[in-house]
Amino acid sequence: MHQRLRTATLLALLCLSVIACGGAPSASNATSASQASTSTTARTAAFPGSYATPLTADEITGQGGTDLTLAGDWVFTFSAPQDSTVDYEALLNGTRAYNGAIVLDGDQLKISTVNAGKDCRGEGSYTWTFDGTQLRFTLVSDSCPHRQIILTTHPMVRRP
């Protein structure tokens, strides 16, 4: 009798523990995990390739910028992600202007520029979205005014 009571009590506690912890894994939980993994893969798949964005002198001054040498046609080429790091090269009117690396963390990224001036030696933080054609960056924080203007004035359009 005591053995049955003790077994029933243990089973009841086990059931309560499972309920309190969200129950056993379900097909919908497995689907959500799969979708999250697919979403992350789809998001990082946005980066490999080349993207173009124009920048005019009026847009630079309109954002408080003073370096009008940034005006022109920008083309960014991003490598395939290695773990969560993407290398990039930025051309202005066909001439290499910058290169560096981006570290991805979900919809956040940190960007660094290797050959930047003294104001742009640190990392910048941005959120990003990709709709299949356009790659858009939104400033979180960045001490580099050049990166801020180049990355946020227009979405970058994927080139064929």
Summary of the structure (lengths in Angstrom):
residues: 160
radius of gyration: 24.2
end to end distance: 76.4
largest distance: 88.3
contacts: 412
relative contact order: 0.14
helix: 36%
strand: 36%
